[in-house]
Amino acid sequence: MTDNSEKSEKASWTGKAALAGAAIGSAALAAALLYASRRKERTEKASSKPLPDDLPETD
């Protein structure tokens, strides 16, 4: 009878660990996607700035 309760306890622990791992993994993926999209927006914004027509001449 103790063998059954040990299996149940182990299954309960591993199930919770798997759920926590999935939650952490999905949060990390969401953070990576947000970071990449913000970086892309900054790059597009920086490259879309028009250059002034009369640049100062330097020697």
C-alpha positions as CSV (number, residue, x, y, z in Angstrom):
1,M,0.0,0.0,0.0
2,T,2.9,2.4,0.6
3,D,4.1,1.7,-2.9
4,N,0.9,3.2,-4.3
5,S,1.1,6.4,-2.2
6,E,4.7,6.9,-3.3
7,K,3.7,6.8,-6.9
8,S,0.9,9.1,-6.4
9,E,3.1,11.6,-4.5
10,K,5.7,11.4,-7.2
11,A,3.2,11.9,-10.0
12,S,1.7,14.9,-8.2
13,W,5.2,16.5,-7.9
14,T,6.2,15.8,-11.5
15,G,2.8,17.2,-12.8
16,K,3.3,20.4,-10.9
17,A,6.9,20.7,-12.1
18,A,5.8,20.2,-15.7
19,L,3.1,22.8,-15.4
20,A,5.6,25.3,-13.9
21,G,8.1,24.6,-16.6
22,A,5.5,25.2,-19.3
23,A,4.5,28.4,-17.7
24,I,8.1,29.7,-17.5
25,G,8.8,28.6,-21.0
26,S,5.7,30.3,-22.5
27,A,6.6,33.5,-20.5
28,A,10.1,33.4,-21.9
29,L,8.9,33.0,-25.4
30,A,6.5,35.9,-25.1
31,A,9.2,38.1,-23.7
32,A,11.5,37.2,-26.6
33,L,8.9,38.0,-29.2
34,L,8.1,41.4,-27.6
35,Y,11.9,42.2,-27.5
36,A,12.3,41.3,-31.2
37,S,9.3,43.3,-32.3
38,R,10.4,46.4,-30.4
39,R,13.9,46.1,-31.8
40,K,12.5,45.8,-35.3
41,E,10.3,48.9,-34.8
42,R,13.3,50.9,-33.6
43,T,15.3,49.8,-36.6
44,E,12.6,50.7,-39.1
45,K,12.0,54.1,-37.3
46,A,15.7,55.0,-37.5
47,S,16.1,54.1,-41.1
48,S,13.0,56.0,-42.2
49,K,14.3,59.4,-41.1
50,P,15.0,61.6,-44.1
51,L,18.4,63.2,-44.4
52,P,18.5,67.0,-44.6
53,D,19.1,68.5,-48.0
54,D,21.8,70.9,-47.1
55,L,24.4,69.1,-45.0
56,P,27.2,71.3,-43.7
57,E,30.5,70.9,-45.5
58,T,33.4,70.1,-43.3
59,D,37.1,69.9,-44.0
